[in-house]
Amino acid sequence: MKILAFLITLCCLSAEVCAQAKKPTIMVVPSRQWCFSKGYYNTVDNFGTEEREPDYRKAFDENPELLLVISKINSLFVDRGFPLKDLSQTLSSIGRSNAEDLALGLDREQAGKGALAESLFDKVRNTAKADILIELQWVVNQSGPRRSITYVMRGLDAYTDKQIAGAEGTGEPSVASETALLLEEAVLQHIDNFNARLMVHFEDLFTNGREIKVEFRRDNNWVYNFESDFNGDELSFQIEDWIQSQSVKNRFSTAEATDNKLVFDQVRIPMYEGQRALDARSFGRNIQRFLKSSFNIDTKIVTKGLGYVQLICGQK
């Protein structure tokens, strides 16, 4: 009987571990709209185009309530077994890394030719490497001594920014004074359906692969282009054939193909390569090796977020 009880306990523990391993890693962040409305943003120059990006550091520094709100929502997901990446800890890690670079005399702003601008938002995603971002936006309503909260919660694929789950509503009026408690009460009404949608998406990733975008650019000084002949076939077709062979179920789309530029979107890549999680940069590294070993082509890898990689052919 003792052996039987031990085996049953072991099976239950194994099932629990497997269930845990299959759940996506999440990170809760304030929505872009919330940050913009509060003035918590930076304006960045992305190849001559000014863009607004959330400034999470400023939000935490100037709005102490934010930490309480995110901590409360974090706890709701942790209680339901979701692995968590904490936004404030991620920001601290980025700050330490930046300080170390400065101490070593490294300048992160000195990007190579053709590089894409990396905002704090991109750095947060690249550092945390969460599977799903949970975006929160909320407004507190006041009616006499009672307060209620109206919220919008979106689950975004961290690799594509596509919405995969959503919930919104207004909680019951309460005399509770803390916004975090009001938000918890409101979110609890919809969180189980919300989590179910997250799991459907995550299971689809294991079956059909993550979705990324791969872009190839030609350096101005490169003597070849993507219509040049390599080993009896046009380079663009050689690259396309390789991406098809490496994508899950051969799923990808050729969005653009010229002599100077190739763009592939909706490229489905495996979740893991061996024991390592695969992202756009890792996939780009595999392409880099293929181009070097097959055609002796040097490439420079530039990434923006987890799901977008750019390879500049003719650069080292």
Secondary structure by P-SEA (a helix, b strand, c coil): caaaaaaaaaaaaaaaaaaaaabbbbbbbccaaaaaaaccbbbbbcccbbbbbbcaaaaaaccaaaaaaaaaaaaaaaaabbbbbbaaaaaaaaaaaaaaaaaacccccccccccccccaaaaaaaaacccbbbbbbbbbbbcccbbbbbbbbbbccccccccccbbbbbccccccccaaaaaaaaaaacaaaaaaaaaaaaaaaaaccccbbbbbbbccccccccccccccccaaaaaaaaaaaaccccccccccccccbbbbccbbbbcccccccccaaaaaaaaaaaaaaaccbbbbbbbccccbbbbbcccc
